[in-house]
Amino acid sequence: MIVGMRKMKQKGKVFYGWWVLAACFVIMTFLYAPIANLISLFTVPVTNELGIGRTAFTSYFSVMAFVGMLTAPIAGNLMKKMGFKLYLTVFTLLGAISYFGFSYATSITHFIIFAIPMGMSLSGAAMIPVSVLITNWFVEKRGLSLGIALSGTGFGGMILSPLVTWLISNYGWRTAYFTIGVLIAVLIIPLVLFVIKLSPADKGLLPLGDAETVQPDQPKELTGISQKEAFKSVSFWVLCVGILVAAIVVNSMIVHFVPYLTDIGTTPEHAALLLSLASGMLIVTKLLVGRFFDKLGAIVTVLIVCAGSIVGFLFLLKANLLIPGIMYTILNALGATAVTVAPAFLTAFLYGEKEYSAKYGTVALFNSLGVAITPIVSGFIYNINHSYNLLINTLIVLAVVEFILLFIAIKKRPTLS
């Protein structure tokens, strides 16, 4: 009865899930984006000052991703044991601490040490809880809502890339790292404490789209298969491998983007401009792909995403020219949704909401594994002839493999109860 009254009071007001969505957007903007998208801005200044090689410097990224991979499958259980607010506060602070540590680093060892809390935060405070929150709060418009939340990564790259470039140029890379740590703590922690609710039930509400089919005073019965049943499905493991391949496709040029543009004759400022433009396009493409999943279906959307990567890499070969460079940023942003919007949506779409955090945690593990091995794989390919052309051609082939795997995962989806 009380729940029903609370539900009735929401009539005529903004659905609270939209506030949760806004908070998720901020998390992806100021926590996920700098960790995942801005590494190349620091590569040259840090390696020049500390006298370490580029490959050695990017090795911390692999450590970070491996830690994120280990965190992903246990995140769901930690949420329950610690309580969601405490859990999210702790993992957000780990992200801030990692940047504070980077700002005082004097060797690659320090970067590797602080990559550990960074990896825990990337997975435990960003991708896992954001995907769980959106899945909990939205049935209707779930694809669009995921797109909006995850587009924070593009918005973060767009606004932080010029800020970080300016800070590095005027105050040094240490100040830039420290500033990011402050932004994480100051902007996200208050949202965790005062805005974010794990589920609609915490506010006496139902998920968006359930109001007409479920009585507000009755608990919602989750549909789908359990984690144990998913593990027995061929579709689930093919999806996991497909996401791993997608992570390599998407992240290889994130790590090497600025050095590659520098090698083909662009200035650091022009490279930062393209990086900022690419981040801006992520906002648009994540919204589009979220909508595509809702309206066009999984197979057509996956085809569009993978085709974006393939054609984008062809333009990247001539990215020192204005038009090809712009086209690459647009199409690459489309392809990048394969590791953000697609895993979260496909996990719920193919296997249901039952034990979603546990199933998505496993999918995210493979995503993190792909991120972790990306510097190793891409660095190995680059070192074959010290040219990025071979790497780009290899990524085109892997994008085709990515589509085949995701197509099989969708076609072999289990029957949901």
C-alpha positions in Angstrom: 0.0 0.0 0.0 2.8 2.4 0.9 4.7 1.5 -2.2 1.5 2.1 -4.3 1.1 5.5 -2.7 4.7 6.4 -3.5 4.1 5.2 -7.0 1.1 7.5 -7.3 3.0 10.4 -6.1 5.4 10.1 -9.0 2.6 10.9 -11.4 3.3 14.2 -13.0 6.9 14.2 -11.8 10.1 13.3 -13.5 10.7 9.6 -13.3 13.5 9.2 -10.7 15.4 6.8 -13.0 16.3 9.8 -15.2 18.2 11.2 -12.2 20.0 7.9 -11.8 20.8 8.0 -15.5 22.2 11.5 -15.2 24.5 10.3 -12.4 25.7 7.4 -14.5 26.5 9.8 -17.3 28.7 11.8 -14.9 30.5 8.6 -13.7 31.3 7.7 -17.3 32.4 11.3 -18.1 34.8 11.8 -15.2 35.9 8.3 -14.2 35.7 6.0 -17.2 36.7 8.5 -19.9 40.1 9.7 -18.5 41.2 6.2 -17.7 40.2 4.6 -21.0 40.5 7.4 -23.5 43.2 9.8 -22.5 46.3 7.6 -22.1 47.9 8.7 -25.4 47.9 12.4 -24.3 50.3 11.5 -21.5 52.5 9.0 -23.4 55.0 11.5 -24.9 55.4 13.9 -22.0 55.7 11.2 -19.4 58.1 9.0 -21.3 60.3 12.0 -22.3 60.6 13.2 -18.7 61.1 9.9 -17.0 63.3 8.4 -19.8 61.2 5.3 -20.4 60.0 3.7 -23.6 56.5 4.0 -25.0 55.9 0.3 -24.7 57.1 0.2 -21.1 54.8 3.1 -20.2 51.7 1.6 -21.8 52.4 -1.6 -19.8 50.6 -0.1 -16.8 47.5 0.0 -19.0 47.7 -3.8 -19.3 48.1 -4.2 -15.5 45.1 -1.9 -15.0 43.0 -3.9 -17.5 44.0 -7.3 -15.9 42.9 -6.0 -12.5 39.7 -4.7 -14.0 39.2 -8.2 -15.5 39.6 -9.8 -12.1 37.3 -7.3 -10.4 34.4 -7.7 -12.9 33.1 -11.1 -12.1 33.1 -10.5 -8.3 31.6 -7.0 -8.5 28.0 -8.2 -8.2 28.6 -10.1 -5.0 30.6 -7.2 -3.5 27.7 -4.9 -4.1 25.5 -7.1 -2.0 28.0 -7.8 0.8 29.2 -4.2 1.2 26.0 -2.3 0.5 25.7 -0.4 -2.8 26.6 3.1 -1.5 29.6 2.0 0.4 30.8 -0.2 -2.4 30.5 2.5 -5.0 32.1 5.1 -2.8 35.1 2.9 -2.1 35.6 2.0 -5.7 35.2 5.6 -6.9 37.8 6.7 -4.4 40.2 4.1 -5.7 40.1 5.8 -9.1 40.9 9.2 -7.5 43.8 7.7 -5.5 45.3 6.2 -8.6 45.5 9.6 -10.3 47.0 11.2 -7.2 49.6 8.4 -7.2 50.4 9.0 -10.9 51.0 12.6 -10.2 53.9 11.7 -7.9 55.3 8.9 -10.0 59.1 8.9 -10.7 59.4 5.5 -12.4 57.3 3.0 -14.4 57.0 0.9 -11.1 54.9 3.6 -9.6 52.5 3.6 -12.6 52.2 -0.1 -12.3 51.4 0.0 -8.6 48.7 2.6 -9.0 47.3 0.9 -12.0 45.9 -1.7 -9.5 43.4 0.6 -7.8 42.7 2.2 -11.2 41.7 -1.1 -12.7 39.5 -1.9 -9.7 37.8 1.5 -10.1 37.3 1.3 -13.9 35.5 -2.0 -13.7 34.0 -1.8 -10.2 32.8 1.9 -10.2 32.1 2.5 -13.8 31.1 -0.3 -16.3 29.6 -2.8 -13.9 27.5 -0.6 -11.7 26.4 1.7 -14.5 25.2 -1.2 -16.6 23.4 -2.8 -13.6 21.8 0.5 -12.7 20.4 1.1 -16.2 19.2 -2.5 -16.4 17.5 -2.2 -13.0 15.8 1.1 -13.7 14.8 0.8 -17.4 12.8 -1.9 -19.3 11.4 0.5 -21.8 14.0 2.6 -23.6 16.8 0.4 -22.2 19.0 0.6 -25.3 18.6 4.4 -25.5 19.3 4.8 -21.7 22.4 2.7 -22.0 23.5 4.9 -24.9 22.9 8.1 -23.0 24.8 6.8 -19.9 27.7 5.4 -21.8 27.9 8.5 -24.1 29.5 10.1 -21.0 32.8 8.5 -22.2 32.6 10.5 -25.4 31.6 13.7 -23.6 34.4 13.2 -21.1 37.0 12.7 -23.8 35.6 15.8 -25.6 35.8 18.2 -22.7 38.8 16.6 -20.9 41.1 16.2 -23.9 41.6 20.0 -24.4 41.7 20.6 -20.7 44.4 17.9 -20.1 46.4 19.1 -23.1 46.3 22.7 -21.8 47.3 21.5 -18.3 50.2 19.4 -19.6 51.4 22.3 -21.8 51.2 24.9 -19.1 51.6 23.1 -15.7 53.0 19.7 -16.6 51.6 16.1 -16.7 51.7 15.8 -12.9 49.2 18.6 -12.4 47.0 17.1 -15.1 46.9 13.7 -13.3 46.2 15.4 -9.9 43.4 17.5 -11.4 41.7 14.4 -12.8 41.8 12.8 -9.3 40.2 15.8 -7.8 37.4 15.9 -10.4 36.6 12.2 -9.7 36.3 12.7 -6.0 34.5 16.0 -6.0 32.0 15.4 -8.8 31.1 11.7 -8.3 31.1 10.9 -4.5 28.2 13.3 -3.7 26.1 11.7 -6.5 26.8 8.3 -5.0 25.8 9.4 -1.5 22.7 11.5 -2.3 21.3 10.6 -5.7 22.0 7.1 -6.9 19.7 4.3 -5.8 20.4 0.7 -6.8 16.9 -0.2 -7.8 13.4 1.4 -8.2 12.2 -0.5 -5.1 14.5 1.7 -3.0 12.3 4.6 -4.0 9.0 2.6 -4.0 8.9 2.6 -7.8 8.9 0.2 -10.7 11.3 0.2 -13.6 10.3 2.4 -16.6 8.1 0.3 -18.8 6.8 -2.0 -16.0 4.1 0.3 -14.6 1.3 -1.0 -16.8 2.1 -4.7 -16.4 3.1 -5.2 -12.8 1.3 -4.1 -9.7 3.4 -1.6 -7.7 2.9 -3.5 -4.4 4.2 -6.8 -5.9 7.9 -7.7 -6.4 9.0 -7.9 -10.0 9.8 -11.4 -11.2 12.9 -11.3 -13.3 12.9 -13.2 -16.6 15.8 -15.0 -18.2 18.3 -17.7 -17.4 20.6 -17.9 -14.4 24.4 -17.5 -14.5 24.8 -21.2 -14.2 22.5 -21.8 -17.2 24.2 -19.1 -19.2 27.5 -20.9 -18.6 26.1 -24.0 -20.3 25.1 -22.0 -23.4 27.3 -21.9 -26.5 25.9 -18.5 -27.2 27.2 -17.0 -24.0 30.8 -18.1 -24.5 30.8 -17.0 -28.2 29.5 -13.6 -27.1 32.4 -13.4 -24.5 35.0 -14.2 -27.2 33.3 -11.8 -29.6 33.6 -9.0 -27.0 37.2 -9.9 -26.3 38.0 -9.5 -30.1 36.0 -6.3 -30.2 38.0 -4.9 -27.3 41.2 -5.4 -29.2 39.7 -3.8 -32.3 38.5 -0.8 -30.4 41.4 -0.2 -28.0 44.4 -0.8 -30.2 44.3 2.7 -31.8 43.2 4.3 -28.5 46.6 3.4 -27.2 48.5 4.3 -30.3 46.3 7.1 -31.8 48.4 10.2 -30.9 51.8 8.5 -31.6 50.4 7.3 -35.0 49.2 10.7 -36.0 52.5 12.2 -34.9 54.4 9.6 -37.0 52.4 10.5 -40.2 53.1 14.2 -39.8 50.4 15.8 -37.7 51.2 18.2 -34.8 50.4 17.3 -31.2 47.7 20.0 -31.2 46.1 18.6 -34.3 46.2 15.1 -32.9 44.5 16.3 -29.7 41.9 18.1 -31.8 41.1 14.8 -33.6 41.0 13.0 -30.3 38.6 15.5 -28.9 36.4 15.3 -32.1 36.4 11.5 -31.8 35.3 11.7 -28.2 32.5 14.1 -29.2 31.3 11.6 -31.9 31.1 8.9 -29.2 28.3 10.9 -27.6 26.3 10.8 -30.9 27.1 7.2 -31.8 26.2 5.7 -28.4 22.9 7.4 -28.5 22.3 6.2 -32.1 23.4 2.6 -31.4 21.3 2.5 -28.2 18.3 3.6 -30.3 19.3 1.1 -33.1 19.2 -1.8 -30.6 15.7 -0.7 -29.5 14.3 -0.2 -33.1 16.4 -2.3 -35.6 17.2 -5.3 -33.6 20.5 -6.9 -32.4 21.8 -8.4 -35.7 21.3 -5.3 -37.9 22.8 -3.1 -35.1 25.9 -5.3 -34.7 26.4 -5.3 -38.5 26.3 -1.5 -38.5 28.8 -1.3 -35.6 31.3 -3.7 -37.1 31.1 -2.1 -40.5 31.9 1.2 -38.8 35.2 -0.2 -37.5 36.1 -1.7 -40.9 35.5 1.4 -43.0 36.9 3.7 -40.3 40.3 1.9 -40.4 40.4 2.4 -44.2 40.1 6.1 -43.6 42.7 6.0 -40.8 45.4 5.1 -43.3 45.0 8.6 -44.7 44.2 10.4 -41.4 46.9 13.0 -41.9 44.4 14.5 -44.4 41.5 16.5 -43.1 38.5 14.6 -44.6 39.8 11.1 -44.0 40.7 12.1 -40.4 37.2 13.3 -39.7 35.6 10.3 -41.3 37.8 8.0 -39.2 36.7 9.8 -36.0 33.0 9.4 -36.9 33.2 5.7 -37.9 35.6 4.7 -35.2 33.1 6.2 -32.6 30.4 4.0 -34.2 32.6 0.9 -33.9 33.6 1.7 -30.3 30.1 1.0 -29.2 30.9 -2.7 -29.6 32.6 -2.6 -26.2 30.3 -0.2 -24.3 26.6 -0.3 -25.4 26.7 -3.7 -27.1 27.9 -5.9 -24.2 25.5 -4.4 -21.6 22.5 -4.6 -24.0 23.2 -8.0 -25.5 23.7 -9.6 -22.1 20.2 -8.6 -21.0 18.7 -9.2 -24.4 20.1 -12.7 -24.9 20.0 -14.0 -21.4 17.5 -11.9 -19.5 17.5 -9.8 -16.3 17.8 -12.8 -13.8 21.3 -12.6 -12.1 22.2 -9.9 -14.6 25.1 -8.4 -12.6 26.8 -11.9 -12.4 26.3 -12.6 -16.1 27.4 -9.2 -17.2 30.4 -9.4 -14.8 31.7 -12.4 -16.8 31.1 -10.6 -20.1 32.9 -7.6 -18.8 35.8 -9.9 -17.7 36.4 -10.8 -21.3 36.1 -7.1 -22.3 38.8 -6.3 -19.7 40.9 -9.2 -20.9 40.8 -7.8 -24.4 41.8 -4.3 -23.1 44.6 -5.9 -21.1 46.2 -7.8 -24.0 45.6 -4.9 -26.5 49.0 -3.2 -25.8 50.8 -6.5 -26.0 49.1 -7.6 -29.2 49.2 -4.2 -30.9 52.8 -3.6 -29.7 53.9 -7.0 -31.1 52.3 -6.3 -34.5 53.8 -2.8 -34.6 57.3 -4.1 -33.8 57.2 -6.6 -36.7 58.1 -3.8 -39.2 57.8 -0.6 -37.0 54.8 0.5 -39.0 51.2 1.0 -38.0 49.9 0.0 -41.4 50.2 -3.7 -40.6 48.4 -3.1 -37.3 45.5 -1.3 -39.1 45.1 -4.1 -41.7 45.1 -6.7 -38.9 42.4 -4.8 -37.1 40.2 -4.8 -40.2 40.4 -8.6 -40.3 39.6 -8.8 -36.6 36.6 -6.6 -37.1 35.2 -9.1 -39.5 35.8 -11.9 -37.0 34.1 -9.8 -34.4 30.9 -9.6 -36.4 30.9 -13.3 -37.2 31.2 -14.2 -33.4 28.5 -11.7 -32.3 26.2 -12.9 -35.1 26.6 -16.5 -33.9 25.9 -15.5 -30.3 22.7 -13.8 -31.3 21.5 -16.7 -33.5 22.3 -19.3 -30.9 20.6 -17.4 -28.0 18.9 -19.7 -25.5 15.1 -19.7 -24.9 14.3 -17.4 -22.0 11.8 -18.4 -19.3 
